[in-house]
Amino acid sequence: MPWFVAKRAIVAEGGVNDRHEYRVFSEAEIESIDPGWDWASFAFASREEAQAHADDQFWDELDD
């Protein structure tokens, strides 16, 4: 089953900032995603690969 990474902006006091929350979704969960989420990846073969990508994206944002 394909796995995907989605992201949504984290709202900070005073408005939206450049930080995002990342979450892994399975193909079966796609229909249940809230409109606030944007796709942040292509399909991964395993949940572990998708989670590693989500973690990398999160930490890369913190380094900016």
PDBQT receptor file of N, H, CA, C and O in Angstrom, charges set to zero:
ATOM      1  N   MET A   1       0.848  -1.180   0.000  1.00  0.00    +0.000 N 
ATOM      2  CA  MET A   1       0.000   0.000   0.000  1.00  0.00    +0.000 C 
ATOM      3  C   MET A   1       0.890   1.238   0.000  1.00  0.00    +0.000 C 
ATOM      4  O   MET A   1       1.851   1.297   0.767  1.00  0.00    +0.000 OA
ATOM      5  N   PRO A   2       0.597   2.222  -0.836  1.00  0.00    +0.000 N 
ATOM      6  CA  PRO A   2       1.385   3.457  -0.843  1.00  0.00    +0.000 C 
ATOM      7  C   PRO A   2       1.133   4.308   0.406  1.00  0.00    +0.000 C 
ATOM      8  O   PRO A   2       0.047   4.297   0.984  1.00  0.00    +0.000 OA
ATOM      9  N   TRP A   3       2.161   5.032   0.792  1.00  0.00    +0.000 N 
ATOM     10  H   TRP A   3       3.044   5.041   0.322  1.00  0.00    +0.000 HD
ATOM     11  CA  TRP A   3       2.095   5.949   1.936  1.00  0.00    +0.000 C 
ATOM     12  C   TRP A   3       2.530   7.324   1.461  1.00  0.00    +0.000 C 
ATOM     13  O   TRP A   3       3.383   7.448   0.582  1.00  0.00    +0.000 OA
ATOM     14  N   PHE A   4       1.937   8.351   2.046  1.00  0.00    +0.000 N 
ATOM     15  H   PHE A   4       1.244   8.250   2.760  1.00  0.00    +0.000 HD
ATOM     16  CA  PHE A   4       2.189   9.731   1.634  1.00  0.00    +0.000 C 
ATOM     17  C   PHE A   4       2.453  10.603   2.850  1.00  0.00    +0.000 C 
ATOM     18  O   PHE A   4       2.017  10.291   3.959  1.00  0.00    +0.000 OA
ATOM     19  N   VAL A   5       3.173  11.704   2.632  1.00  0.00    +0.000 N 
ATOM     20  H   VAL A   5       3.526  11.957   1.731  1.00  0.00    +0.000 HD
ATOM     21  CA  VAL A   5       3.407  12.690   3.682  1.00  0.00    +0.000 C 
ATOM     22  C   VAL A   5       2.605  13.937   3.332  1.00  0.00    +0.000 C 
ATOM     23  O   VAL A   5       2.617  14.404   2.193  1.00  0.00    +0.000 OA
ATOM     24  N   ALA A   6       1.918  14.460   4.324  1.00  0.00    +0.000 N 
ATOM     25  H   ALA A   6       1.908  14.081   5.250  1.00  0.00    +0.000 HD
ATOM     26  CA  ALA A   6       1.181  15.713   4.169  1.00  0.00    +0.000 C 
ATOM     27  C   ALA A   6       1.671  16.683   5.232  1.00  0.00    +0.000 C 
ATOM     28  O   ALA A   6       2.204  16.276   6.264  1.00  0.00    +0.000 OA
ATOM     29  N   LYS A   7       1.484  17.967   4.967  1.00  0.00    +0.000 N 
ATOM     30  H   LYS A   7       1.052  18.297   4.128  1.00  0.00    +0.000 HD
ATOM     31  CA  LYS A   7       1.894  18.974   5.939  1.00  0.00    +0.000 C 
ATOM     32  C   LYS A   7       0.804  20.023   6.074  1.00  0.00    +0.000 C 
ATOM     33  O   LYS A   7      -0.006  20.227   5.169  1.00  0.00    +0.000 OA
ATOM     34  N   ARG A   8       0.803  20.686   7.230  1.00  0.00    +0.000 N 
ATOM     35  H   ARG A   8       1.461  20.520   7.965  1.00  0.00    +0.000 HD
ATOM     36  CA  ARG A   8      -0.074  21.843   7.424  1.00  0.00    +0.000 C 
ATOM     37  C   ARG A   8       0.654  22.851   8.286  1.00  0.00    +0.000 C 
ATOM     38  O   ARG A   8       1.486  22.496   9.121  1.00  0.00    +0.000 OA
ATOM     39  N   ALA A   9       0.331  24.097   8.073  1.00  0.00    +0.000 N 
ATOM     40  H   ALA A   9      -0.345  24.385   7.394  1.00  0.00    +0.000 HD
ATOM     41  CA  ALA A   9       0.990  25.183   8.798  1.00  0.00    +0.000 C 
ATOM     42  C   ALA A   9       0.619  25.125  10.270  1.00  0.00    +0.000 C 
ATOM     43  O   ALA A   9      -0.519  24.829  10.634  1.00  0.00    +0.000 OA
ATOM     44  N   ILE A  10       1.602  25.412  11.100  1.00  0.00    +0.000 N 
ATOM     45  H   ILE A  10       2.526  25.652  10.805  1.00  0.00    +0.000 HD
ATOM     46  CA  ILE A  10       1.370  25.532  12.537  1.00  0.00    +0.000 C 
ATOM     47  C   ILE A  10       1.084  27.004  12.809  1.00  0.00    +0.000 C 
ATOM     48  O   ILE A  10       1.883  27.876  12.468  1.00  0.00    +0.000 OA
ATOM     49  N   VAL A  11      -0.041  27.264  13.414  1.00  0.00    +0.000 N 
ATOM     50  H   VAL A  11      -0.690  26.556  13.692  1.00  0.00    +0.000 HD
ATOM     51  CA  VAL A  11      -0.428  28.641  13.702  1.00  0.00    +0.000 C 
ATOM     52  C   VAL A  11       0.212  29.044  15.034  1.00  0.00    +0.000 C 
ATOM     53  O   VAL A  11      -0.019  28.419  16.069  1.00  0.00    +0.000 OA
ATOM     54  N   ALA A  12       1.012  30.092  14.976  1.00  0.00    +0.000 N 
ATOM     55  H   ALA A  12       1.200  30.600  14.135  1.00  0.00    +0.000 HD
ATOM     56  CA  ALA A  12       1.656  30.625  16.173  1.00  0.00    +0.000 C 
ATOM     57  C   ALA A  12       0.883  31.844  16.653  1.00  0.00    +0.000 C 
ATOM     58  O   ALA A  12       0.041  32.384  15.935  1.00  0.00    +0.000 OA
ATOM     59  N   GLU A  13       1.178  32.263  17.858  1.00  0.00    +0.000 N 
ATOM     60  H   GLU A  13       1.862  31.824  18.441  1.00  0.00    +0.000 HD
ATOM     61  CA  GLU A  13       0.543  33.478  18.344  1.00  0.00    +0.000 C 
ATOM     62  C   GLU A  13       0.871  34.612  17.391  1.00  0.00    +0.000 C 
ATOM     63  O   GLU A  13       2.035  34.824  17.050  1.00  0.00    +0.000 OA
ATOM     64  N   GLY A  14      -0.138  35.334  16.964  1.00  0.00    +0.000 N 
ATOM     65  H   GLY A  14      -1.084  35.162  17.241  1.00  0.00    +0.000 HD
ATOM     66  CA  GLY A  14       0.075  36.442  16.055  1.00  0.00    +0.000 C 
ATOM     67  C   GLY A  14      -0.030  36.061  14.589  1.00  0.00    +0.000 C 
ATOM     68  O   GLY A  14       0.179  36.912  13.725  1.00  0.00    +0.000 OA
ATOM     69  N   GLY A  15      -0.351  34.799  14.278  1.00  0.00    +0.000 N 
ATOM     70  H   GLY A  15      -0.521  34.107  14.980  1.00  0.00    +0.000 HD
ATOM     71  CA  GLY A  15      -0.523  34.423  12.876  1.00  0.00    +0.000 C 
ATOM     72  C   GLY A  15       0.246  33.185  12.482  1.00  0.00    +0.000 C 
ATOM     73  O   GLY A  15       0.836  32.504  13.320  1.00  0.00    +0.000 OA
ATOM     74  N   VAL A  16       0.231  32.906  11.207  1.00  0.00    +0.000 N 
ATOM     75  H   VAL A  16      -0.248  33.459  10.526  1.00  0.00    +0.000 HD
ATOM     76  CA  VAL A  16       0.884  31.719  10.666  1.00  0.00    +0.000 C 
ATOM     77  C   VAL A  16       2.383  31.984  10.538  1.00  0.00    +0.000 C 
ATOM     78  O   VAL A  16       2.799  33.078  10.156  1.00  0.00    +0.000 OA
ATOM     79  N   ASN A  17       3.181  30.978  10.860  1.00  0.00    +0.000 N 
ATOM     80  H   ASN A  17       2.843  30.090  11.170  1.00  0.00    +0.000 HD
ATOM     81  CA  ASN A  17       4.626  31.121  10.676  1.00  0.00    +0.000 C 
ATOM     82  C   ASN A  17       5.097  30.141   9.604  1.00  0.00    +0.000 C 
ATOM     83  O   ASN A  17       4.282  29.552   8.895  1.00  0.00    +0.000 OA
ATOM     84  N   ASP A  18       6.396  29.970   9.491  1.00  0.00    +0.000 N 
ATOM     85  H   ASP A  18       7.058  30.449  10.068  1.00  0.00    +0.000 HD
ATOM     86  CA  ASP A  18       6.954  29.110   8.452  1.00  0.00    +0.000 C 
ATOM     87  C   ASP A  18       7.133  27.667   8.900  1.00  0.00    +0.000 C 
ATOM     88  O   ASP A  18       7.806  26.898   8.213  1.00  0.00    +0.000 OA
ATOM     89  N   ARG A  19       6.570  27.287   9.996  1.00  0.00    +0.000 N 
ATOM     90  H   ARG A  19       6.023  27.912  10.554  1.00  0.00    +0.000 HD
ATOM     91  CA  ARG A  19       6.710  25.924  10.514  1.00  0.00    +0.000 C 
ATOM     92  C   ARG A  19       5.494  25.090  10.107  1.00  0.00    +0.000 C 
ATOM     93  O   ARG A  19       4.384  25.603   9.970  1.00  0.00    +0.000 OA
ATOM     94  N   HIS A  20       5.736  23.795   9.918  1.00  0.00    +0.000 N 
ATOM     95  H   HIS A  20       6.638  23.379  10.029  1.00  0.00    +0.000 HD
ATOM     96  CA  HIS A  20       4.657  22.889   9.522  1.00  0.00    +0.000 C 
ATOM     97  C   HIS A  20       4.651  21.645  10.384  1.00  0.00    +0.000 C 
ATOM     98  O   HIS A  20       5.676  21.226  10.921  1.00  0.00    +0.000 OA
ATOM     99  N   GLU A  21       3.496  21.080  10.499  1.00  0.00    +0.000 N 
ATOM    100  H   GLU A  21       2.663  21.420  10.062  1.00  0.00    +0.000 HD
ATOM    101  CA  GLU A  21       3.311  19.765  11.111  1.00  0.00    +0.000 C 
ATOM    102  C   GLU A  21       3.274  18.762   9.969  1.00  0.00    +0.000 C 
ATOM    103  O   GLU A  21       2.641  19.014   8.944  1.00  0.00    +0.000 OA
ATOM    104  N   TYR A  22       3.937  17.640  10.133  1.00  0.00    +0.000 N 
ATOM    105  H   TYR A  22       4.451  17.435  10.966  1.00  0.00    +0.000 HD
ATOM    106  CA  TYR A  22       3.982  16.608   9.097  1.00  0.00    +0.000 C 
ATOM    107  C   TYR A  22       3.303  15.345   9.611  1.00  0.00    +0.000 C 
ATOM    108  O   TYR A  22       3.422  14.984  10.782  1.00  0.00    +0.000 OA
ATOM    109  N   ARG A  23       2.595  14.691   8.711  1.00  0.00    +0.000 N 
ATOM    110  H   ARG A  23       2.498  14.984   7.760  1.00  0.00    +0.000 HD
ATOM    111  CA  ARG A  23       1.884  13.460   9.083  1.00  0.00    +0.000 C 
ATOM    112  C   ARG A  23       1.913  12.491   7.915  1.00  0.00    +0.000 C 
ATOM    113  O   ARG A  23       1.864  12.887   6.750  1.00  0.00    +0.000 OA
ATOM    114  N   VAL A  24       1.994  11.210   8.255  1.00  0.00    +0.000 N 
ATOM    115  H   VAL A  24       2.034  10.889   9.201  1.00  0.00    +0.000 HD
ATOM    116  CA  VAL A  24       1.996  10.154   7.250  1.00  0.00    +0.000 C 
ATOM    117  C   VAL A  24       0.581   9.611   7.109  1.00  0.00    +0.000 C 
ATOM    118  O   VAL A  24      -0.090   9.317   8.098  1.00  0.00    +0.000 OA
ATOM    119  N   PHE A  25       0.140   9.485   5.855  1.00  0.00    +0.000 N 
ATOM    120  H   PHE A  25       0.686   9.723   5.051  1.00  0.00    +0.000 HD
ATOM    121  CA  PHE A  25      -1.187   8.957   5.548  1.00  0.00    +0.000 C 
ATOM    122  C   PHE A  25      -1.061   7.762   4.617  1.00  0.00    +0.000 C 
ATOM    123  O   PHE A  25      -0.220   7.747   3.719  1.00  0.00    +0.000 OA
ATOM    124  N   SER A  26      -1.895   6.772   4.837  1.00  0.00    +0.000 N 
ATOM    125  H   SER A  26      -2.578   6.784   5.567  1.00  0.00    +0.000 HD
ATOM    126  CA  SER A  26      -1.954   5.650   3.900  1.00  0.00    +0.000 C 
ATOM    127  C   SER A  26      -2.889   6.018   2.761  1.00  0.00    +0.000 C 
ATOM    128  O   SER A  26      -3.654   6.978   2.853  1.00  0.00    +0.000 OA
ATOM    129  N   GLU A  27      -2.819   5.257   1.704  1.00  0.00    +0.000 N 
ATOM    130  H   GLU A  27      -2.198   4.477   1.629  1.00  0.00    +0.000 HD
ATOM    131  CA  GLU A  27      -3.719   5.496   0.571  1.00  0.00    +0.000 C 
ATOM    132  C   GLU A  27      -5.177   5.408   1.011  1.00  0.00    +0.000 C 
ATOM    133  O   GLU A  27      -6.026   6.151   0.518  1.00  0.00    +0.000 OA
ATOM    134  N   ALA A  28      -5.463   4.503   1.936  1.00  0.00    +0.000 N 
ATOM    135  H   ALA A  28      -4.774   3.899   2.337  1.00  0.00    +0.000 HD
ATOM    136  CA  ALA A  28      -6.831   4.317   2.428  1.00  0.00    +0.000 C 
ATOM    137  C   ALA A  28      -7.335   5.523   3.223  1.00  0.00    +0.000 C 
ATOM    138  O   ALA A  28      -8.544   5.732   3.324  1.00  0.00    +0.000 OA
ATOM    139  N   GLU A  29      -6.427   6.313   3.783  1.00  0.00    +0.000 N 
ATOM    140  H   GLU A  29      -5.445   6.143   3.701  1.00  0.00    +0.000 HD
ATOM    141  CA  GLU A  29      -6.816   7.471   4.602  1.00  0.00    +0.000 C 
ATOM    142  C   GLU A  29      -6.959   8.768   3.813  1.00  0.00    +0.000 C 
ATOM    143  O   GLU A  29      -7.365   9.786   4.374  1.00  0.00    +0.000 OA
ATOM    144  N   ILE A  30      -6.638   8.750   2.548  1.00  0.00    +0.000 N 
ATOM    145  H   ILE A  30      -6.308   7.923   2.092  1.00  0.00    +0.000 HD
ATOM    146  CA  ILE A  30      -6.620   9.979   1.750  1.00  0.00    +0.000 C 
ATOM    147  C   ILE A  30      -7.943  10.731   1.816  1.00  0.00    +0.000 C 
ATOM    148  O   ILE A  30      -7.948  11.956   1.938  1.00  0.00    +0.000 OA
ATOM    149  N   GLU A  31      -9.033  10.038   1.739  1.00  0.00    +0.000 N 
ATOM    150  H   GLU A  31      -9.029   9.043   1.640  1.00  0.00    +0.000 HD
ATOM    151  CA  GLU A  31     -10.350  10.694   1.744  1.00  0.00    +0.000 C 
ATOM    152  C   GLU A  31     -10.666  11.369   3.075  1.00  0.00    +0.000 C 
ATOM    153  O   GLU A  31     -11.526  12.247   3.128  1.00  0.00    +0.000 OA
ATOM    154  N   SER A  32      -9.985  10.976   4.151  1.00  0.00    +0.000 N 
ATOM    155  H   SER A  32      -9.286  10.263   4.108  1.00  0.00    +0.000 HD
ATOM    156  CA  SER A  32     -10.288  11.528   5.466  1.00  0.00    +0.000 C 
ATOM    157  C   SER A  32      -9.418  12.730   5.831  1.00  0.00    +0.000 C 
ATOM    158  O   SER A  32      -9.541  13.259   6.936  1.00  0.00    +0.000 OA
ATOM    159  N   ILE A  33      -8.548  13.169   4.933  1.00  0.00    +0.000 N 
ATOM    160  H   ILE A  33      -8.447  12.739   4.036  1.00  0.00    +0.000 HD
ATOM    161  CA  ILE A  33      -7.642  14.274   5.236  1.00  0.00    +0.000 C 
ATOM    162  C   ILE A  33      -8.407  15.597   5.246  1.00  0.00    +0.000 C 
ATOM    163  O   ILE A  33      -9.175  15.892   4.331  1.00  0.00    +0.000 OA
ATOM    164  N   ASP A  34      -8.186  16.371   6.278  1.00  0.00    +0.000 N 
ATOM    165  H   ASP A  34      -7.562  16.131   7.022  1.00  0.00    +0.000 HD
ATOM    166  CA  ASP A  34      -8.802  17.693   6.383  1.00  0.00    +0.000 C 
ATOM    167  C   ASP A  34      -8.268  18.625   5.299  1.00  0.00    +0.000 C 
ATOM    168  O   ASP A  34      -7.147  18.439   4.826  1.00  0.00    +0.000 OA
ATOM    169  N   PRO A  35      -9.050  19.621   4.900  1.00  0.00    +0.000 N 
ATOM    170  CA  PRO A  35      -8.625  20.537   3.841  1.00  0.00    +0.000 C 
ATOM    171  C   PRO A  35      -7.365  21.336   4.168  1.00  0.00    +0.000 C 
ATOM    172  O   PRO A  35      -6.717  21.839   3.251  1.00  0.00    +0.000 OA
ATOM    173  N   GLY A  36      -7.000  21.470   5.431  1.00  0.00    +0.000 N 
ATOM    174  H   GLY A  36      -7.526  21.062   6.176  1.00  0.00    +0.000 HD
ATOM    175  CA  GLY A  36      -5.828  22.244   5.816  1.00  0.00    +0.000 C 
ATOM    176  C   GLY A  36      -4.500  21.574   5.513  1.00  0.00    +0.000 C 
ATOM    177  O   GLY A  36      -3.444  22.193   5.644  1.00  0.00    +0.000 OA
ATOM    178  N   TRP A  37      -4.548  20.310   5.108  1.00  0.00    +0.000 N 
ATOM    179  H   TRP A  37      -5.406  19.807   5.002  1.00  0.00    +0.000 HD
ATOM    180  CA  TRP A  37      -3.326  19.562   4.814  1.00  0.00    +0.000 C 
ATOM    181  C   TRP A  37      -2.974  19.677   3.339  1.00  0.00    +0.000 C 
ATOM    182  O   TRP A  37      -3.847  19.611   2.475  1.00  0.00    +0.000 OA
ATOM    183  N   ASP A  38      -1.674  19.852   3.058  1.00  0.00    +0.000 N 
ATOM    184  H   ASP A  38      -0.965  19.906   3.760  1.00  0.00    +0.000 HD
ATOM    185  CA  ASP A  38      -1.156  19.866   1.688  1.00  0.00    +0.000 C 
ATOM    186  C   ASP A  38      -0.214  18.678   1.524  1.00  0.00    +0.000 C 
ATOM    187  O   ASP A  38       0.439  18.259   2.479  1.00  0.00    +0.000 OA
ATOM    188  N   TRP A  39      -0.149  18.147   0.326  1.00  0.00    +0.000 N 
ATOM    189  H   TRP A  39      -0.680  18.488  -0.450  1.00  0.00    +0.000 HD
ATOM    190  CA  TRP A  39       0.759  17.025   0.073  1.00  0.00    +0.000 C 
ATOM    191  C   TRP A  39       2.197  17.505   0.098  1.00  0.00    +0.000 C 
ATOM    192  O   TRP A  39       2.517  18.568  -0.435  1.00  0.00    +0.000 OA
ATOM    193  N   ALA A  40       3.061  16.715   0.722  1.00  0.00    +0.000 N 
ATOM    194  H   ALA A  40       2.801  15.852   1.155  1.00  0.00    +0.000 HD
ATOM    195  CA  ALA A  40       4.468  17.095   0.859  1.00  0.00    +0.000 C 
ATOM    196  C   ALA A  40       5.400  16.023   0.306  1.00  0.00    +0.000 C 
ATOM    197  O   ALA A  40       6.613  16.093   0.502  1.00  0.00    +0.000 OA
ATOM    198  N   SER A  41       4.835  15.024  -0.390  1.00  0.00    +0.000 N 
ATOM    199  H   SER A  41       3.850  14.967  -0.550  1.00  0.00    +0.000 HD
ATOM    200  CA  SER A  41       5.688  13.954  -0.913  1.00  0.00    +0.000 C 
ATOM    201  C   SER A  41       4.995  13.220  -2.043  1.00  0.00    +0.000 C 
ATOM    202  O   SER A  41       3.809  13.401  -2.321  1.00  0.00    +0.000 OA
ATOM    203  N   PHE A  42       5.788  12.390  -2.671  1.00  0.00    +0.000 N 
ATOM    204  H   PHE A  42       6.751  12.243  -2.445  1.00  0.00    +0.000 HD
ATOM    205  CA  PHE A  42       5.262  11.411  -3.616  1.00  0.00    +0.000 C 
ATOM    206  C   PHE A  42       4.932  10.158  -2.812  1.00  0.00    +0.000 C 
ATOM    207  O   PHE A  42       5.060  10.170  -1.588  1.00  0.00    +0.000 OA
ATOM    208  N   ALA A  43       4.520   9.102  -3.452  1.00  0.00    +0.000 N 
ATOM    209  H   ALA A  43       4.416   9.092  -4.446  1.00  0.00    +0.000 HD
ATOM    210  CA  ALA A  43       4.165   7.862  -2.753  1.00  0.00    +0.000 C 
ATOM    211  C   ALA A  43       5.417   7.100  -2.332  1.00  0.00    +0.000 C 
ATOM    212  O   ALA A  43       6.396   7.021  -3.074  1.00  0.00    +0.000 OA
ATOM    213  N   PHE A  44       5.364   6.550  -1.140  1.00  0.00    +0.000 N 
ATOM    214  H   PHE A  44       4.569   6.615  -0.537  1.00  0.00    +0.000 HD
ATOM    215  CA  PHE A  44       6.429   5.684  -0.620  1.00  0.00    +0.000 C 
ATOM    216  C   PHE A  44       5.896   4.268  -0.512  1.00  0.00    +0.000 C 
ATOM    217  O   PHE A  44       4.699   4.058  -0.313  1.00  0.00    +0.000 OA
ATOM    218  N   ALA A  45       6.785   3.305  -0.644  1.00  0.00    +0.000 N 
ATOM    219  H   ALA A  45       7.757   3.476  -0.806  1.00  0.00    +0.000 HD
ATOM    220  CA  ALA A  45       6.384   1.896  -0.595  1.00  0.00    +0.000 C 
ATOM    221  C   ALA A  45       6.063   1.435   0.815  1.00  0.00    +0.000 C 
ATOM    222  O   ALA A  45       5.271   0.510   1.000  1.00  0.00    +0.000 OA
ATOM    223  N   SER A  46       6.670   2.070   1.815  1.00  0.00    +0.000 N 
ATOM    224  H   SER A  46       7.313   2.821   1.665  1.00  0.00    +0.000 HD
ATOM    225  CA  SER A  46       6.424   1.637   3.195  1.00  0.00    +0.000 C 
ATOM    226  C   SER A  46       6.157   2.835   4.098  1.00  0.00    +0.000 C 
ATOM    227  O   SER A  46       6.544   3.965   3.801  1.00  0.00    +0.000 OA
ATOM    228  N   ARG A  47       5.487   2.552   5.204  1.00  0.00    +0.000 N 
ATOM    229  H   ARG A  47       5.172   1.634   5.445  1.00  0.00    +0.000 HD
ATOM    230  CA  ARG A  47       5.211   3.599   6.189  1.00  0.00    +0.000 C 
ATOM    231  C   ARG A  47       6.519   4.135   6.763  1.00  0.00    +0.000 C 
ATOM    232  O   ARG A  47       6.644   5.334   7.015  1.00  0.00    +0.000 OA
ATOM    233  N   GLU A  48       7.474   3.268   6.967  1.00  0.00    +0.000 N 
ATOM    234  H   GLU A  48       7.372   2.294   6.763  1.00  0.00    +0.000 HD
ATOM    235  CA  GLU A  48       8.756   3.664   7.537  1.00  0.00    +0.000 C 
ATOM    236  C   GLU A  48       9.484   4.676   6.644  1.00  0.00    +0.000 C 
ATOM    237  O   GLU A  48      10.056   5.649   7.136  1.00  0.00    +0.000 OA
ATOM    238  N   GLU A  49       9.457   4.436   5.328  1.00  0.00    +0.000 N 
ATOM    239  H   GLU A  49       8.992   3.646   4.929  1.00  0.00    +0.000 HD
ATOM    240  CA  GLU A  49      10.079   5.375   4.393  1.00  0.00    +0.000 C 
ATOM    241  C   GLU A  49       9.374   6.732   4.437  1.00  0.00    +0.000 C 
ATOM    242  O   GLU A  49      10.023   7.778   4.448  1.00  0.00    +0.000 OA
ATOM    243  N   ALA A  50       8.049   6.704   4.464  1.00  0.00    +0.000 N 
ATOM    244  H   ALA A  50       7.521   5.854   4.455  1.00  0.00    +0.000 HD
ATOM    245  CA  ALA A  50       7.282   7.944   4.518  1.00  0.00    +0.000 C 
ATOM    246  C   ALA A  50       7.548   8.687   5.826  1.00  0.00    +0.000 C 
ATOM    247  O   ALA A  50       7.683   9.911   5.822  1.00  0.00    +0.000 OA
ATOM    248  N   GLN A  51       7.624   7.967   6.941  1.00  0.00    +0.000 N 
ATOM    249  H   GLN A  51       7.514   6.973   6.945  1.00  0.00    +0.000 HD
ATOM    250  CA  GLN A  51       7.885   8.605   8.226  1.00  0.00    +0.000 C 
ATOM    251  C   GLN A  51       9.283   9.208   8.260  1.00  0.00    +0.000 C 
ATOM    252  O   GLN A  51       9.472  10.293   8.810  1.00  0.00    +0.000 OA
ATOM    253  N   ALA A  52      10.260   8.527   7.685  1.00  0.00    +0.000 N 
ATOM    254  H   ALA A  52      10.107   7.645   7.238  1.00  0.00    +0.000 HD
ATOM    255  CA  ALA A  52      11.622   9.073   7.622  1.00  0.00    +0.000 C 
ATOM    256  C   ALA A  52      11.637  10.365   6.812  1.00  0.00    +0.000 C 
ATOM    257  O   ALA A  52      12.323  11.320   7.177  1.00  0.00    +0.000 OA
ATOM    258  N   HIS A  53      10.883  10.398   5.716  1.00  0.00    +0.000 N 
ATOM    259  H   HIS A  53      10.326   9.623   5.419  1.00  0.00    +0.000 HD
ATOM    260  CA  HIS A  53      10.792  11.618   4.899  1.00  0.00    +0.000 C 
ATOM    261  C   HIS A  53      10.135  12.745   5.698  1.00  0.00    +0.000 C 
ATOM    262  O   HIS A  53      10.609  13.881   5.670  1.00  0.00    +0.000 OA
ATOM    263  N   ALA A  54       9.059  12.443   6.402  1.00  0.00    +0.000 N 
ATOM    264  H   ALA A  54       8.673  11.520   6.425  1.00  0.00    +0.000 HD
ATOM    265  CA  ALA A  54       8.370  13.449   7.222  1.00  0.00    +0.000 C 
ATOM    266  C   ALA A  54       9.317  13.991   8.292  1.00  0.00    +0.000 C 
ATOM    267  O   ALA A  54       9.367  15.200   8.520  1.00  0.00    +0.000 OA
ATOM    268  N   ASP A  55      10.059  13.115   8.942  1.00  0.00    +0.000 N 
ATOM    269  H   ASP A  55      10.019  12.133   8.757  1.00  0.00    +0.000 HD
ATOM    270  CA  ASP A  55      11.012  13.540   9.970  1.00  0.00    +0.000 C 
ATOM    271  C   ASP A  55      12.090  14.440   9.365  1.00  0.00    +0.000 C 
ATOM    272  O   ASP A  55      12.441  15.465   9.951  1.00  0.00    +0.000 OA
ATOM    273  N   ASP A  56      12.615  14.066   8.202  1.00  0.00    +0.000 N 
ATOM    274  H   ASP A  56      12.330  13.234   7.726  1.00  0.00    +0.000 HD
ATOM    275  CA  ASP A  56      13.630  14.878   7.530  1.00  0.00    +0.000 C 
ATOM    276  C   ASP A  56      13.092  16.261   7.195  1.00  0.00    +0.000 C 
ATOM    277  O   ASP A  56      13.782  17.260   7.396  1.00  0.00    +0.000 OA
ATOM    278  N   GLN A  57      11.865  16.327   6.687  1.00  0.00    +0.000 N 
ATOM    279  H   GLN A  57      11.305  15.515   6.524  1.00  0.00    +0.000 HD
ATOM    280  CA  GLN A  57      11.260  17.611   6.339  1.00  0.00    +0.000 C 
ATOM    281  C   GLN A  57      11.119  18.486   7.576  1.00  0.00    +0.000 C 
ATOM    282  O   GLN A  57      11.422  19.679   7.539  1.00  0.00    +0.000 OA
ATOM    283  N   PHE A  58      10.660  17.890   8.669  1.00  0.00    +0.000 N 
ATOM    284  H   PHE A  58      10.415  16.922   8.699  1.00  0.00    +0.000 HD
ATOM    285  CA  PHE A  58      10.480  18.626   9.930  1.00  0.00    +0.000 C 
ATOM    286  C   PHE A  58      11.804  19.197  10.407  1.00  0.00    +0.000 C 
ATOM    287  O   PHE A  58      11.889  20.388  10.708  1.00  0.00    +0.000 OA
ATOM    288  N   TRP A  59      12.831  18.375  10.479  1.00  0.00    +0.000 N 
ATOM    289  H   TRP A  59      12.762  17.408  10.234  1.00  0.00    +0.000 HD
ATOM    290  CA  TRP A  59      14.126  18.830  10.981  1.00  0.00    +0.000 C 
ATOM    291  C   TRP A  59      14.793  19.810  10.021  1.00  0.00    +0.000 C 
ATOM    292  O   TRP A  59      15.480  20.730  10.465  1.00  0.00    +0.000 OA
ATOM    293  N   ASP A  60      14.606  19.633   8.721  1.00  0.00    +0.000 N 
ATOM    294  H   ASP A  60      14.048  18.885   8.360  1.00  0.00    +0.000 HD
ATOM    295  CA  ASP A  60      15.154  20.589   7.759  1.00  0.00    +0.000 C 
ATOM    296  C   ASP A  60      14.546  21.986   7.956  1.00  0.00    +0.000 C 
ATOM    297  O   ASP A  60      15.237  22.996   7.825  1.00  0.00    +0.000 OA
ATOM    298  N   GLU A  61      13.258  22.027   8.269  1.00  0.00    +0.000 N 
ATOM    299  H   GLU A  61      12.696  21.207   8.375  1.00  0.00    +0.000 HD
ATOM    300  CA  GLU A  61      12.595  23.311   8.524  1.00  0.00    +0.000 C 
ATOM    301  C   GLU A  61      13.180  23.988   9.752  1.00  0.00    +0.000 C 
ATOM    302  O   GLU A  61      13.349  25.207   9.767  1.00  0.00    +0.000 OA
ATOM    303  N   LEU A  62      13.490  23.216  10.771  1.00  0.00    +0.000 N 
ATOM    304  H   LEU A  62      13.353  22.225  10.759  1.00  0.00    +0.000 HD
ATOM    305  CA  LEU A  62      14.042  23.798  11.999  1.00  0.00    +0.000 C 
ATOM    306  C   LEU A  62      15.435  24.370  11.764  1.00  0.00    +0.000 C 
ATOM    307  O   LEU A  62      15.841  25.319  12.437  1.00  0.00    +0.000 OA
ATOM    308  N   ASP A  63      16.167  23.797  10.814  1.00  0.00    +0.000 N 
ATOM    309  H   ASP A  63      15.838  23.027  10.268  1.00  0.00    +0.000 HD
ATOM    310  CA  ASP A  63      17.516  24.273  10.504  1.00  0.00    +0.000 C 
ATOM    311  C   ASP A  63      17.512  25.578   9.714  1.00  0.00    +0.000 C 
ATOM    312  O   ASP A  63      18.513  26.295   9.695  1.00  0.00    +0.000 OA
ATOM    313  N   ASP A  64      16.390  25.891   9.060  1.00  0.00    +0.000 N 
ATOM    314  H   ASP A  64      15.577  25.308   9.075  1.00  0.00    +0.000 HD
ATOM    315  CA  ASP A  64      16.310  27.119   8.237  1.00  0.00    +0.000 C 
ATOM    316  C   ASP A  64      16.261  28.356   9.076  1.00  0.00    +0.000 C 
ATOM    317  O   ASP A  64      16.193  29.463   8.541  1.00  0.00    +0.000 OA
TER     318      ASP A  64
